[in-house]
Amino acid sequence: MKAAAGVKDAPESALPMQAARHAAEARGSHEPWRIVGAGILALVVAMGIGRFAFTPLLPMMLHDGSITLAQGSWLATANYLGYLAGAIAIMLLPWLAPRWAERFSPAAQARIGVVATAIFTAATALPLPGIWWVVRFAAGLTGAVTLLGVASWCMVRLASLGRTELAGLIFIGPGLGIALTGLLVSGMVALGWHASTGWWIFAAMALVMSVFVWPVVAGHADLHARPGGAAVHSAAQTAAAAPAAARAMHALAYGFAGLGYIVTATFLPVIARTLLPGQSIWADLFWPIAGLAAVVGTILGTRTPPNLDRRWLLVFAYLLQACGVALGLFMPTIFGFALSSALVGLPFTAITFYSLQEARRQWPASADSFASLISVLYGIGQIAGPPMVAWLLAHSSSDKGFARGLELAALALVVGAALHVISACVWPRKR
């Protein structure tokens, strides 16, 4: 933070020189990697635990008799409703309450979010099923707030340090959290533990990780801010915005991505148990496979050249995930589900990373607000998934209900890919 203080007291004319010096110093320091590590842990908590620990624990909760499958679908929906509410709140806060928005900075969002997630995770372990839907809603809300806060803070801070190429690595967090919670649940199932024990363990993990996030994710994201708090605008920040139609198409496509992955992300272990009777050990491993694949996909995604149009990368990612979603239908075997899990996981966090990058490119002057807006559409897509599956299950056998749900999810991803193709062809990126 000494560097930040030095910039603040410096005359405005000296800021470009100091910015260059800070960037040069950062390249040889450990500070960028501390930021990346904190970002990863924050997303492990918010997404891997707060949102997706429910997926591997759902079969345990069903086995314990604490909920039915229909109730589990609505608990998932409550979580996604919370995510939507969080994204809307972050989007509207600067207009409705500018002073609160200034206090509730991206760093504050992340810090408060990780601790709140730990609390809500612990509350899910309580034998009070009547409050679980409220708790899952709250966990979804803090998940959105944390994701948007830590992504914004880390991206801007790393850019301020001249290490923009590291920003995508923070999205290792969701996949790492999915793999970690999934593998731990596999062990819990083998030991015959109850789901409530799993919730307590994950709450403790979230609290410990929060301790490491707090001292790093703090302060103004831009180290090269002008006196009085206004940041120095880069060329990217002052670039012209994309046409409104292009921005609308990007947001809509991201909404289809939310619907496309959520059926698998919510019900994969249950679907595997339904279509692979007697293979419960393998059924518990498919979700961790998806998480590990997401980690690999994130690392590969950060290797893509910055000059490539993110919309074409999103087309490839959407279609790859659509193949993964559909593969479980056409190859309902252990190998088929393993490959399906890998294909769903590989582009999972890369889609989020590329979409946020594209949002910043399309509307640089309102990057955080536009990121919140597309997250709202993503949240709406997520919300539609579990009720859709619940309705299909109520009107058909379980295997046919899940099959129809996966078909519609794959179709949503194909439609989203088509929207990106249209956008890239109608509004090509300027070199």
Secondary structure, DSSP 8 states (H G I E B T S, - for coil): -HHHHHHHHS-GGGHHHHHHHHHHHHHTSSHHHHHHHHHHHHHIIIIIITTTTHHHHHHHHHHHTSS-HHHHHHHHHHHHHHHHHHHHHHHHHHHH-HHHHHHS-HHHHHHHHHHHHHHHHHHHTSS-HHHHHHHHHHHHHHHHHHHHHHHHHHHHHHHHTT-GGGGGGGGHHHHHHHHHHHHHHHHHHHHT--HHHHHHHHHHHHHHHHHHHTTTS-S-S-TTB-TTS-B---TTTTS----HHHHHHHHHHHHHHHHHHHHHHHHHHHHHHHHSTT-HHHHTTHHHHHHHHHHHHHHHHTTS-TTS-HHHHHHHHHHHHHHHHHHHHH--SHHHHHHHHHHHHTTHHHHHHHHHHHHHHHSGGGHHHHHHHHHHHHHHHHHHHHHHHHHHHHTS-HHHHHHHHHHHHHHHHHHHHHHHHHHHHHS----
